[in-house]
Amino acid sequence: PNPNPNPNPNPNPNPNPNPNLNPNPNPNPHPTPHPNPIPNP
């Protein structure tokens, strides 16, 4: 009566679980330079 009740119940449950895994890979590529560099007398 029901040989194939649910052949494909969940073909694609979570195609994109984390689309924004790494939104900001390099937030500070150029950090502030040394605040107090060695002076040159």
N, CA, C and O atoms as a printed pandas DataFrame, in Angstrom:
     atom_number atom_name residue_name chain_id  residue_number  x_coord  y_coord  z_coord
0              1         N          PRO        A               1    0.828   -1.210    0.000
1              2        CA          PRO        A               1    0.000    0.000    0.000
2              3         C          PRO        A               1    0.869    1.270    0.000
3              4         O          PRO        A               1    0.514    2.281   -0.606
4              5         N          ASN        A               2    2.023    1.192    0.699
5              6        CA          ASN        A               2    2.853    2.388    0.792
6              7         C          ASN        A               2    4.327    1.987    0.697
7              8         O          ASN        A               2    5.037    1.992    1.703
8              9         N          PRO        A               3    4.787    1.640   -0.501
9             10        CA          PRO        A               3    6.160    1.114   -0.634
10            11         C          PRO        A               3    7.223    2.208   -0.465
11            12         O          PRO        A               3    8.360    1.938   -0.079
12            13         N          ASN        A               4    6.826    3.430   -0.761
13            14        CA          ASN        A               4    7.807    4.514   -0.720
14            15         C          ASN        A               4    7.167    5.762   -0.093
15            16         O          ASN        A               4    6.841    6.715   -0.802
16            17         N          PRO        A               5    6.991    5.755    1.213
17            18        CA          PRO        A               5    6.231    6.850    1.832
18            19         C          PRO        A               5    7.003    8.169    1.848
19            20         O          PRO        A               5    6.416    9.248    1.760
20            21         N          ASN        A               6    8.351    8.062    1.965
21            22        CA          ASN        A               6    9.131    9.296    2.101
22            23         C          ASN        A               6   10.504    9.084    1.474
23            24         O          ASN        A               6   11.481    8.852    2.187
24            25         N          PRO        A               7   10.587    9.160    0.162
25            26        CA          PRO        A               7   11.860    8.844   -0.510
26            27         C          PRO        A               7   12.933    9.915   -0.274
27            28         O          PRO        A               7   14.130    9.630   -0.278
28            29         N          ASN        A               8   12.474   11.139   -0.072
29            30        CA          ASN        A               8   13.427   12.240    0.067
30            31         C          ASN        A               8   12.909   13.211    1.127
31            32         O          ASN        A               8   12.413   14.285    0.787
32            33         N          PRO        A               9   13.017   12.852    2.389
33            34        CA          PRO        A               9   12.386   13.668    3.431
34            35         C          PRO        A               9   13.083   15.007    3.639
35            36         O          PRO        A               9   12.440   16.019    3.918
36            37         N          ASN        A              10   14.413   14.999    3.500
37            38        CA          ASN        A              10   15.133   16.242    3.799
38            39         C          ASN        A              10   16.387   16.313    2.932
39            40         O          ASN        A              10   17.488   16.034    3.409
40            41         N          PRO        A              11   16.229   16.682    1.678
41            42        CA          PRO        A              11   17.375   16.644    0.762
42            43         C          PRO        A              11   18.409   17.731    1.053
43            44         O          PRO        A              11   19.601   17.559    0.796
44            45         N          ASN        A              12   17.937   18.837    1.587
45            46        CA          ASN        A              12   18.843   19.969    1.808
46            47         C          ASN        A              12   18.446   20.689    3.094
47            48         O          ASN        A              12   17.869   21.775    3.038
48            49         N          PRO        A              13   18.744   20.104    4.240
49            50        CA          PRO        A              13   18.253   20.674    5.503
50            51         C          PRO        A              13   18.920   21.997    5.856
51            52         O          PRO        A              13   18.298   22.889    6.433
52            53         N          ASN        A              14   20.222   22.107    5.493
53            54        CA          ASN        A              14   20.941   23.312    5.900
54            55         C          ASN        A              14   22.009   23.627    4.862
55            56         O          ASN        A              14   23.183   23.326    5.077
56            57         N          PRO        A              15   21.622   24.226    3.745
57            58        CA          PRO        A              15   22.588   24.446    2.663
58            59         C          PRO        A              15   23.634   25.502    3.020
59            60         O          PRO        A              15   24.758   25.477    2.519
60            61         N          ASN        A              16   23.247   26.418    3.884
61            62        CA          ASN        A              16   24.153   27.520    4.214
62            63         C          ASN        A              16   24.068   27.791    5.709
63            64         O          ASN        A              16   23.449   28.770    6.126
64            65         N          PRO        A              17   24.685   26.931    6.524
65            66        CA          PRO        A              17   24.515   27.062    7.985
66            67         C          PRO        A              17   25.164   28.320    8.540
67            68         O          PRO        A              17   24.697   28.895    9.523
68            69         N          ASN        A              18   26.265   28.745    7.887
69            70        CA          ASN        A              18   26.980   29.906    8.437
70            71         C          ASN        A              18   27.501   30.756    7.281
71            72         O          ASN        A              18   28.680   30.679    6.936
72            73         N          PRO        A              19   26.632   31.563    6.683
73            74        CA          PRO        A              19   27.051   32.345    5.507
74            75         C          PRO        A              19   28.051   33.443    5.859
75            76         O          PRO        A              19   28.761   33.960    4.997
76            77         N          ASN        A              20   28.087   33.781    7.128
77            78        CA          ASN        A              20   28.933   34.907    7.529
78            79         C          ASN        A              20   29.948   34.422    8.563
79            80         O          ASN        A              20   30.081   34.988    9.648
80            81         N          LEU        A              21   30.662   33.352    8.189
81            82        CA          LEU        A              21   31.572   32.727    9.136
82            83         C          LEU        A              21   32.708   33.691    9.496
83            84         O          LEU        A              21   33.142   33.773   10.645
84            85         N          ASN        A              22   33.168   34.408    8.483
85            86        CA          ASN        A              22   34.309   35.289    8.726
86            87         C          ASN        A              22   34.041   36.642    8.066
87            88         O          ASN        A              22   34.596   36.936    7.008
88            89         N          PRO        A              23   33.202   37.457    8.679
89            90        CA          PRO        A              23   32.795   38.715    8.038
90            91         C          PRO        A              23   33.938   39.727    8.007
91            92         O          PRO        A              23   33.992   40.586    7.127
92            93         N          ASN        A              24   34.844   39.619    8.966
93            94        CA          ASN        A              24   35.909   40.620    9.066
94            95         C          ASN        A              24   37.229   39.912    9.341
95            96         O          ASN        A              24   37.718   39.921   10.471
96            97         N          PRO        A              25   37.806   39.300    8.313
97            98        CA          PRO        A              25   39.013   38.493    8.542
98            99         C          PRO        A              25   40.209   39.337    8.953
99           100         O          PRO        A              25   41.104   38.867    9.656
100          101         N          ASN        A              26   40.216   40.585    8.508
101          102        CA          ASN        A              26   41.369   41.438    8.803
102          103         C          ASN        A              26   40.877   42.820    9.222
103          104         O          ASN        A              26   40.919   43.758    8.426
104          105         N          PRO        A              27   40.414   42.954   10.454
105          106        CA          PRO        A              27   39.804   44.225   10.878
106          107         C          PRO        A              27   40.820   45.349   10.993
107          108         O          PRO        A              27   40.472   46.525   10.886
108          109         N          ASN        A              28   42.093   44.978   11.213
109          110        CA          ASN        A              28   43.088   46.021   11.424
110          111         C          ASN        A              28   44.373   45.655   10.684
111          112         O          ASN        A              28   45.362   45.259   11.301
112          113         N          PRO        A              29   44.350   45.789    9.358
113          114        CA          PRO        A              29   45.527   45.368    8.588
114          115         C          PRO        A              29   46.740   46.265    8.841
115          116         O          PRO        A              29   47.889   45.832    8.756
116          117         N          HIS        A              30   46.445   47.520    9.154
117          118        CA          HIS        A              30   47.536   48.456    9.423
118          119         C          HIS        A              30   47.339   49.041   10.811
119          120         O          HIS        A              30   46.728   50.099   10.962
120          121         N          PRO        A              31   47.843   48.373   11.804
121          122        CA          PRO        A              31   47.633   48.868   13.169
122          123         C          PRO        A              31   48.383   50.183   13.396
123          124         O          PRO        A              31   49.250   50.584   12.620
124          125         N          THR        A              32   48.011   50.821   14.481
125          126        CA          THR        A              32   48.670   52.097   14.800
126          127         C          THR        A              32   50.171   51.865   14.961
127          128         O          THR        A              32   50.575   50.893   15.599
128          129         N          PRO        A              33   50.984   52.718   14.408
129          130        CA          PRO        A              33   52.439   52.563   14.558
130          131         C          PRO        A              33   52.862   52.689   16.018
131          132         O          PRO        A              33   52.053   53.010   16.888
132          133         N          HIS        A              34   54.101   52.439   16.264
133          134        CA          HIS        A              34   54.587   52.506   17.651
134          135         C          HIS        A              34   54.299   53.899   18.200
135          136         O          HIS        A              34   54.661   54.905   17.589
136          137         N          PRO        A              35   53.641   53.950   19.367
137          138        CA          PRO        A              35   53.228   55.259   19.911
138          139         C          PRO        A              35   54.432   56.092   20.378
139          140         O          PRO        A              35   54.371   57.320   20.440
140          141         N          ASN        A              36   55.520   55.391   20.701
141          142        CA          ASN        A              36   56.665   56.137   21.226
142          143         C          ASN        A              36   57.950   55.546   20.641
143          144         O          ASN        A              36   58.667   54.798   21.307
144          145         N          PRO        A              37   58.224   55.898   19.384
145          146        CA          PRO        A              37   59.409   55.311   18.736
146          147         C          PRO        A              37   60.699   55.810   19.407
147          148         O          PRO        A              37   60.726   56.859   20.051
148          149         N          ILE        A              38   61.731   55.041   19.235
149          150        CA          ILE        A              38   63.006   55.441   19.845
150          151         C          ILE        A              38   63.485   56.744   19.190
151          152         O          ILE        A              38   63.559   56.834   17.965
152          153         N          PRO        A              39   63.800   57.725   19.991
153          154        CA          PRO        A              39   64.236   59.012   19.405
154          155         C          PRO        A              39   65.629   58.864   18.760
155          156         O          PRO        A              39   66.349   57.887   18.968
156          157         N          ASN        A              40   65.950   59.867   17.986
157          158        CA          ASN        A              40   67.223   59.817   17.288
158          159         C          ASN        A              40   68.030   61.073   17.671
159          160         O          ASN        A              40   67.977   62.095   16.987
160          161         N          PRO        A              41   68.753   60.969   18.748
161          162        CA          PRO        A              41   69.458   62.171   19.217
162          163         C          PRO        A              41   70.569   62.609   18.252
163          164         O          PRO        A              41   71.251   63.602   18.506
